[in-house]
Amino acid sequence: MLEPIEPPDEAARMAALRRLNLLDTAPEERFDRITRTARRLFQVPIASITLVDSHRQWFKSSPGLQLRQTPRNVSFCGHAILSERPMVVADAHADPRFADNPLVTGEPHIRFYAGMPLHAAGGARVGTLCVIDTVARPFGRQDVAALADLAMWAQTELNLYTLEQATAITREKESRLHAIVEHAGEAVITIDDQGLVETFNPAAQRIFGYRADEMVGQPVMRLAARRDRRAVAHGVRSLGRTGIDGGAPISRQVFAERRSGQRFPASLVVSEMRIGERRAFTGLVRDISEQRRTTGQARRVNRQLAHTLGLQQAIFDSTDYAIIAVDMQGMVTMFNDGAQRMLGYTEDEMRALGSLAILHDPAELHERGQALAAELAAPLAAASEAIVGRARQGRRDEREWTYVRKDGSTLPVNLSITAVWDEQHVLSGFVCIAQDVSERKKMEQLKNEFISTLSHELRTPLTSIRGSLGLLAGGAAGAMPGTAKTLLDVANKNCARLVRLINDILDVEKIESGTMRFDPVVQPLLPLVEQAVAATHAYAEQFQVSFDVRSDAGDIVVAADADRLQQVIVNLLSNASKFAPAGDVVEVRVRRLKHSARLSVIDHGVGIAPSFRDRIFQKFAQADATDSRRKGGTGLGLNISRAIIVKHGGTMDFSSEPGVRTEFFFDLPLAGPA
């Protein structure tokens, strides 16, 4: 059997096939009418309108055939699309290409085949109209001409949307445009050829301080700084008469003015579009006040994106962010210019390749997929679910990922993924915006190296100062007056706090650089907990807090670095002690789960607000900075603790009911019998 080869234009052919929006759709009378006519005209049991997909041939209409699809490598139609000429196989048994083909030797027992290629609007051969018989037969010139006429009819229908399809596609694009414009981080303003505002999105309302109904119909120069308004009015009139010279977007920095009268520097990109016979213009405005104050600060990124027509294209072509949209099957439906520049693929290539997974580091994708499956307590249906799974559930999803370019090189990106819903509140796809954070990473590395160097240089003299202050406070230089002793105690405590801060910063640097040593030893967990409780007992007493330690029966054994694990436990106990009410009993529980050991520390203090949940494990994170200063702390303890647990192959999390109960816990893999 000879398998069909791929035509040279396979990528473009597949993109054209996707644009037809016909694959896997329901049967339609307009196509069935053609195949019924073919069966009657040629007196054959089977006639089919077939679309040749990447790995299959799919039958849009196939009376007489029970199958809806077969593999491409055994298809007759896969051969037929390789040429503009009709393909006629008078007797498959006598044709070495097909004699042992499973569609010949088995159902539907093809003996005779005649197929005429069908073209998409751009000329790509996307399928065939074919007639099939179970007996050998001749097929003359008049038969070929008749089949060609029917193929032209089928081709015309193939390239026509039904009204229902066109309406659905239009609605989908409108809903995606709405998602972009309504949630964009930049002000999007459209004006007519007279300079009057037509649309004023929520970001524009936030930046300028006007409501949309206050600006629609007003001259756009009202948004310019007062000293520039005359020049802006002249420029707008000129654009309205002649349009943008050359058609390329205009990009410049200007001064704008808020409703309050406050001037601010802004980045402005103006693009021209045509609405019927008149000109209109789209302006993207970004407040760059902070950028002016901090050179090189990363620009804001649009949080939402999707398919574009007209206004969308003007927006998409003006940004350097990668904007990618996919449908419910995970197929790429839009790949903007910024994505093409960033990743090296063309839009047609991505439509043919299909899945978003090709842009991601496989190991990272697998790891994130396993984590999401565990979080959802259910296996993922496809690899791409690791990317869009959170957004599918309506959850905000903005994380850092590693993208893989076409040439195999990688880059870090900040990826924001949003679900797109149609007007009937049915999920229709996903929009992804990626920002290249390579430069930010370099700056963070320089910052971390500076902090590490500074911390190392400070630790030695501070340790010496702390030792000297401790000796003085202990009476090494003789008795001191009460006032001097009070001042000395304050200095000693603050010096100790600085030493703790520097040690924490150095721990963070070691973890991030991968130089922190871990020497795991298989050992029971409970003794480590008891040692940490004993070490924290005196600290807890100053807050009038005690501990209640309980453990499941039997040894619960883990592989752990004793010093590092005790560092984590002491941090959790200290935090609970600080924020528990006076007289509280902090519960310490050691439990055996199915495959892991869990340590929980539970207090009954003020708890943690839901709004702070996403930041609790970040560096220098403090829910209430004032209270944290009063109680002490660097804001690094939980960040370090979670990193240590992760290095042990475990996880750390918390639950909190403010004012009632807060539980911090970590799970470690069991090292002994479960």
Phi, psi and omega in degrees: 000134179261117179282145179291142177273167175277137176291158182300331184262032188303317182298313179293324179296317180294322178297318179296321178297317180298322183293342178290337179057039182246337182302136176061028174264166183289158176302147179230139182300326183297330176273321179299326179299321181292314182290326175297319179298318180297319180298316181292317184296318185259359178055052179241154180284339185225133169224145187214141165258112191244135174250129184265105180274183185297322183232011183206164164249128186244135187262110176290322176214128185208064177299137182093352181239126184280338183281152171258342180197157173220162179299146180294328187289348176248007188278143169287321184294333176299328174283322186295329182281358181280352183216155176285340184278154176295148177252121181239124174244100185291324180213104183297330180296332182263001182256113184299339178292331191234355188304321181255018178293135181299337177281348176265314182283339178232193179303137006267021176058057180291127175244323180236140178216135171223124184226141179241127182296146176248140187247145168281177186302326182275000178104351181291139178276109188254348182183196181217159160255122185225154174237144189225141176226160180265005176231153177291147181199155176280164179213100187277182182298320179295324177296317179299317180297318179295318178296323179295320179297315178296324179296321177297320177298312181297321181296321177298314179295324182300325185262011177250129170282144168286162179301321181295318179296314181299319179296316181297318180294318179298317180296320179298316180294322178296319181293325178288322175298318180298319179299320181292306187293319184289332185245008180296146178284345181255152175290129176243117184232130174248143179228156177272186184284358174261000179085017180264140183290131177254321175224152187212096191286170183304324178296322177297321179295320179292318185289317186264340178087004177261148168283158181299319183291343177278337184256329181299127182090355180263154177297136182293338181297345178298338181271351180277158174300144187306319184292341183257358191294323180296316179294322178296316180299319179296316181296321180294318179298319179296317178298319180298327182278315191245349183075185180276124182298122180085345176083349181285146180302146176266129180233127178201166175257135184225175170251127178248174183222131179279171178301327181289351184094357180286128175275149176208148177285143183219149171266129184237129174237122182246128178238148180260144174219163180249130173240099187067234181264357184252158177274150169216163186224145176247129177244127173256119184243129177234128176289117183249027179303311182294324179296322177296324182282327182237100183299135176082003180295140183297140180286157178295151181241139174299135183271343185228150175201167178185193180303154182222143169221142175062254183300321180302315184298321178299320180291310185298320183288350183264000185242152176265359179283146175280119181243118186230134176240142177230155177270188185292339178272003180082009180277137181290124180248348177204139185213096192286175182301321179299321177294321180295319178292320184289321191247346175089353177270150169273165179297319179298321179297319181290324177296321180288320180290326172089269195291147174294338187302333182295339181275354188250151175296121187303318182295316179296319180297317179297316181297314179295324179296317178297319180296318180292321178299319177295320180296320182273350183058038180201144178293152179276141183289330182206162181300325182295342179295334176297335181272314189253000186302317180295314181296326179300330179271010178079016181263146177293132183225104176224112184217169176268134179231166172254118177268150177244119180287170179300325181278004177093348178287159183241159175208145177279139178226151169264116189248123177250125184239130182228138175283146178248128182244140178277183186293344177262015177062034175255132180296125184244352179161196184219148177241131183237130176241125182241132177245127177292118182250024180301313181295320179297321178299318179297317180295320179296321179297316178298317180298314182296321179296321179296314181297319180298314180299315180298318181296317178299318182292330183275332189297317184298308179295325179294321178298319178296316180297317181298319179298318180295317179297323178296320178295316179298316181295331179277000176091016182297332180257016180098172181294149181238153175299156182301317181296317180295322180294322178298314179297322180294320178297319178298314180297319181296317180294317180292325176294318178298321180296320178296320179297318178298318180298314181295319178298320178296317180298319179293325176297317179300316181296320179295318180295314184292329180271352179078019183258359178288127182278140174230128178239080183290137178230136178290121186200158177294145181281323187302315179300324177297320178296315181297321178295320179294321178297317179298320181291335184262353187304310182297321179298318182292329183299327181293342176258007181058045181238142177237170183243145173237108185259128176221149183219149172298156182295150177085161178289130173252107193255135178226163173262111188212151167280112189302314183297314182291321180292322176295326176302318179294312183296317178300320179298315180295318179294319180295316179299314180298320180296317183296320190256000175280151177289155178303136181088358183285153174251114179279125182273130177240116186238132175246119186232153176260119173263187186298312183235009185211166174254141181237131170251128179239139174238119190238125173238173184234042182268209187291336179083188185236127182294143178304327182294341182263357187304315185290345185249359190299329182261009178280160178295138178061023180278128177219121185298322179225099187301322182296313181293324181294322179294321181295323183267350181089163180128150183256346185081011181249345188302311182292324178298315179294316183299314181296320180297321179296316179297318179299320178297336176273005181081018183248189178225153176228140179204186179206163170224147184211133169244098188311131178082354184238303189199135174229130181235120169257137183213156170225150178244134176236145178300139176292140179254345180249191179300133182282000000 
